[in-house]
């Protein structure tokens, strides 16, 4: 019985090849008993890698006998010793045996596909996304930081019998002589004195509308009537008696709420927001931005405020700026001339602060915001957005977009300035209708 593998014939004793006992050289002998199957068409397919447990030789896993070699796959554990003639990992740019170019891989001689070209479009998009996220994170954190610093202490809901709101937004801006947070040395250097409490040192109405901003100074010596009001602390109602006082007395009597009530009663203009800053905060803001450049047309000196200025362009620091806006006795027009200087300075301060060199420089922006927000007192409904609009409206006053003026005055009584009622009525009507202001002030 023939015990040779399938398709092999002949006597076992006549075997030849490696290990044969025959004296005849292998190369001179024929192999008539070997029958090969016809070559099958080569079908590209991914080599089937058998489990390691079957004992296949690694050479059959990639370009071996599975595709296009001998008809039968090697049996488990079978190693013919034949080589297809392919040399892997040799040369650069040669064929990888799969019909495509490749490059030499690592030290094991295996095939490693070439890296694709960098996707620059994707990288740019990713970089832009990271930048946007970073800017948003900084902006949001800055917003909450600044919002937490606002002192929302004025409750305008306590103001009674208010006039109707008109178009645009009206801010009542107050500069007080508060010494809160100032050391004895600072009080001496800034010549603020050491009086307890606080009083208004300047008052302005800023109207922000579609026809440009309008800044109106209210002289502290203005003659006004104290109306019926509800005490901000006691909640008790105080009946008006027609009492005539200076405007700054309303603030001294019951604070911001009574001041707003008095301004609204005597003008008929609805006040939307209240903003107050003290001496210390004012000086710190100026120093934080590196000073404010002013063009002073005429030299003046005042011992009480400490002012001593020459004519011409010059940069004022915090101490000098405070002296500039407080001086009244050096001018013939006293309080009216002082309010004009206050308007000029505040507009210059806003214009020089809202610049790229300040806004885009965190080492300048944060100290400036911190100095102002630490001493700023606003109403409970004030948002950072509304405060920012007020700031840029103030800047627009000197940018050719707005108007600055004093409240129209018709005369005086007992040393107090009397408002021109007809002009005030016309002015308020134009502001409520958000029209171009044509009324002229003093």
Phi, psi and omega in degrees: 000136182281118180254017175286156175300163182308136177071022173238135183233174177102167181283138181297333182289341180266016179298152179220178181101196183297126182088001182286147179271354183289142179285346182287132179301148181296322184292341183264358183257150179261167181232069184290340185276354180273121179247123179257145174286155176297143180298129179276150177299137181287120179249115180299126175203159181287129181304138177274116181266114182287161176299149182298335184292343182278350174081020178293148174283142184300337184289342179276354185278345183213099177078022180271223187276353185299316183244117173081002178267223177287157186299320183263139174292147180299141177286159178306128178084358184271133178224111185280338182085355179282157178230139181285351180094356180274140178241113184276145176078008180262132177080165178243135178082004180282178181287145178264008181085001181239011177090006182226156178285157179205187176225158183295140182269217185281196186292346181276001178075006181284170183272129177235124182290147181296147180287141178288159178296145180302136177271087185295326180298318179292320180295319179296317179298318180295318178297319179296321179296317179298319180297316180298316180298319180295316179297318179297319181297317179294317181297316181294317179295322177295319180300310183292326177296313181292320181296326180289340182274342181293133178264095181272083187251348184261123182255099181287351177289345178279348180281129185256164174049055184274147176289161180291151179286146175252195177282152181082183181236134181246124178250136170259111183257124185236131171256116183258165177264029180297134177256016183302131178082001181266139177280168178299324179294319179293320179299320180291316182294322182271359178056045181268345186078182183233028180297140178284160179074199179207152180225161179282134178253336176203148179219133181218150171251125176248117177259124179248110183219186184287344179259024179091159181284150176231124181250119185240119178276139177249103181306138182294338179269013180297137179276117183225165177257133175277117183273182172296136181210165177253128181301132183294331181259315185280331184076004181277144181270128180250119184286135177289144182238008183081017182294129181259128181217172171287150186300322183290346178290332179296319178294316181296330184282316182210027171075196186302321183297317178290326177297315178297316180299319181291318179296316181295319181295320185273348179245329186081011180259129180284128178264121183274322183218153180239133180225131181224140177222141182267178182303310185299314180296322180300312181294323182292323178299314181299315180293326182295326180268003177087020178098164180238129180276128180231148174252103183267115186291330184217136180295145176207160184217140180213119183292324184293319180269343183087011181287138176204088188240142172266161179286149177115179180284136180200156180259123183263134174274186183300315180296314180293323181296318179296320178295323181296313184281345181265344185292130177225328186283348180274356184245147179295324181276003178048244187294327180293319178290325179296318181296327178293319177294324178296316178299314181299317182290313182298322178294319179293321178299314180294319182295321183275344177275319181278063179235155178304326181295337177263312185293321183269000180251102184299333180287347178250323183295310185294317175298323180294312179296318180297319180296320181283314185291332180296330184245005182276131177244128183227174177281164186292340180264003181287129175252164177297328178296314179295322179294321176295320177298320178297318181297314181286332174293322176298320178295324181292343179298322180263359181269013180084000182263344187230187183229141174235142185198165169266158174299133180303130182245137179253347181164204180214158177214122180059031180087354179263145180277129181261129180285148175280104187299321181295315180291323178297319179297317179294319179298313181296322178297317179294322178291317180297325179272001181056046179262167177293128182284124180247348181290137179258137178258182180276000000 
